[in-house]
Amino acid sequence: MSDYRIGVRVIDNRREYHALIRLPPDMTIPSTNQLYLLGRGGKHVYKNPEVVTFQNTVIQLCTDTSLFDIRRIASDVSIVDLVDVTFLLKERFYDRRDVTNLVKALEDAIARVIGVDDCRTKKFLAQKAISPADYEAMLVTVKLTMKS
């Protein structure tokens, strides 16, 4: 499903990776509002299983993209300068989805894919667009600065 190894661009000590991550038709990108649930009696908080499934799916789909290549060089990454994401949403959900609420679940999954802690991300840009088909997807660009 995520069959696009869109590519890598290298200029001096900077690298730029691009990938299209296409979700299965029955899956949507979860909102931050759905990230955690309260357990019995409201005393315990746990991660929503749907969010866990989404993140695991993203990680699995990314093994076929250029983003997964970053893992090999993760120890040489100085900083993640930019993560730029276009969320491609199903048209029937487009107007009801808050783009800022879509970021966290994907940010955590990308951090696990590339092997670089998300606290090292300097800038995260997000926008939404209508998906050209009946599936949701994320067009992701990751720009890195390598250690000198």
N, C-alpha and C positions, 0 to 999 in steps of 0.2 A: 504494500500500500504506500509506503513512503519510499518510492523507488527512484527518487531524484537525488543524485549526487551532484548537485548544482555546481559545486566547485570551491576552489581555494585560490586566493590571491595573496602573493607574498611580495612585500616591498620593505626592504631593509629588515628592521626588527619587528615589523608589524605583519600580522596575518589576518585575513578576512575569510570567513567560512559562510557558506550559504546552503540552506536546505529547505525543502518543502516537506512538511510532516502532515500527511493526510490521514485523518481518523477513519475508523470503520463507520459506515452510514448510520448505525444505531447509537453512536457515541457523540456527546456534545462536550464542549470545553466547560469545565465546572467553574462556578463563581467562587470568589473568596468567601462569600456569604455561606457557602456550603462546605467550607474547608473542614470545620470541626463540628462535632455533635456532642450533646450532653448525654451521659450515661444514665442509668437508673438512679432515681432520686436527685438527679442534677448535680451530683457531687464530683463526677469524673468527666473529663473531656477526652474525646478520642477522635482521631482523624476519620473522616467520612470514608467508608469503603469505596464509594464511587470515585472519590478523588484519588485514592490509592490505585484503583483500577486504571484511571486516566493516566496517572503518572507512570505506572508500569507499562502501559501501552505506548506512551511517548518514548520511553527509554528503549523498548523493544524495536519500535519503528526507526529510531535514530541509529541503530546499529548498521543500517544500510545507507547512512548519509555521511557527508563530510564532517558533520559535527562530532561524530564518534572518533574521528582521527585525532581530535584535540587531546584525548586521553593519553596518547603516546607521548605528548610533549607537555602535559599539565605541570610537571615540576619546573619547567622552564618558562612558564607564563608569569610575567610580572604583574599584569593587571588585565582584566577584561574591560576594555575601553567602552564597548557598546554592545548591547543586545537589542536588536531592532526586530520587532515582530509585527506582522500583519495577520490579524486573526480573520480568517475567511469563515464567515458564519452563514448558516442556513438562512435564506431570505425570510422565512416565516418567524424567526427569532431575532432578526437583526435589530429592530427598533427597541426591543425590550432588554437588550444586553448592554451592560455598562462595561466599557473596555477596560477600565482600571481594575475591575473585579475579576478579570480573566487572567491577570498577570501572575499572581503568586503561585498557583499550582503548576503553571508552565515553567516559571523561573526555577522552582525547586527541582523539577524534572530535568531541565537543561543542565543545571549545576551537577546533577548526578551523572548525566551523559558525558559531559566534557571533563569531569573530574576536578573542577575548580570550584571552590566554595563561593556561593553567591554573594558573600560579603565583599568579595574582590571585584564585583561589578560596579563600575563607575557610573554608567548611564544605562537606563532601560527605556526604550521608546516603544510605544504600543499604539496601534491604530486598528480599526476594523473595516472590513469590506464585505460585500455580499459574495458568498461562494458561488462559483460558476455551475455547481451541480449540487445534488442533495447530500452533501457531506460537509463536515467542518474540517478545517486545516489551518496550519500556521506556517507562514513563510518567514523563516528565521535567518537573520544575519548576526554573526558574532565576530566582533573585531577585537583582536588581542595585541598587546605589546609584550614582546619577549624580553627576558632578562638579557642584559648586555654581556 
